[in-house]
Amino acid sequence: MDNALEGITVLEVGTMTPGKFTGFLLAGWGASSVRIERPGTTTDEPISDEDLTLNRGKRSITLNLRSAEGRDILLQLAARADVFMESYRPGTAKKLGIDADSIRTVNPDLVYCSLSGFGQSGPDRLRTAYDLNIQSETAFSRLLAGRSEPAVPDTYLADSVSGLMAAFAIAAALRKREVSGKGSVLDLGVQESLFSLLAISHGIRREADPPLEMQAAYGIFKTSDGTPISLGVARPASANALFGHLGRPDLAEIGLQRGVAGAEARRFLTQALAEKPAHHWIKTLIPLGVEIAPVNSVADAYRNEQLVDRSMVIETNHPAAGPLQQIGIPGVDARNLEPAPHIGADTDAILKELEFEPDAIDKLRADDVI
């Protein structure tokens, strides 16, 4: 399945983190992704950690899209592409002459995807916002904090989820094109993409908004060595195994209760699990079929044997950054991806594919078009 999207060409224009992640996922599944970058950055500048990861497997060309020549080159690229992604604020693409109508004039079969903070319509469409704002506005900041006060998260959940949603939508649109022969215009927002995840836990709005109470044996518990563990005991079989092993089989049914009804079992687990270190409980309870895991740091997660075995933690080597340990892509071997390019590294090569002569390329560079 590594090459499921082989033969598909993606153009990334003005994409921020979510769009970069989309292109990274599509490239991982075999697509040829080309990033359109602003001129002015030299190859001597270091590549950011984000780009070292999310631009793997891509090529990069610099184009000044505010120039007629730069826009013309982009249209030539779009005429050969299958997917066009843009992440400008609504209205900007139209001002540049690269909106869906303009691009699909040269390639009506193309899948055009706009991924912006709030989508192309609605009262907030022109608002600016970052991942933190999206998480807080969609209730995730409170929900992920549990009973603690909301805090600035240490990861970009809204960006990653919306990038994943866009990759899924693009793949679906490509399938539709295969069946119908027609391209599509996709309008996605980071806000709505993250909010959609609440369907699992809060998919129906009630008048009251109580916290999602979990079973007594479903939660985070302290251990004697200070490493927390998570228990996900929500089945009678695992509850019987857990409480039977701890010498209190009579609490198994209570351990599946929520709130006050399960309080006795929660108190017992809190005391019992604090008596021994995390590795003891994990080694002992997993063979019994109990759902348990350590509460890991990022460094711990990188060392997870299962993730390593599944090629989700991979060793790579970048010509400028050197050896790297990076995260892979589910279902494919991301070690096959080329290292992330410097901005504009492929400009000349891509222009030559469009049959530009060397002298013409030199003139475009002298005129600040590339």
Helices and strands as residue ranges (DSSP letters): E 9-13, H 17-28, E 32-37, H 49-54, E 58-62, H 68-80, E 83-86, H 92-96, H 100-106, E 111-116, H 131-137, H 140-145, H 157-180, E 184-189, H 190-195, G 196-198, H 199-202, E 218-221, E 229-232, H 236-245, G 249-251, G 254-256, G 259-262, H 263-273, H 278-285, G 286-288, E 292-294, H 298-302, H 305-309, E 313-318, E 322-327, G 334-336, H 347-353, H 358-366
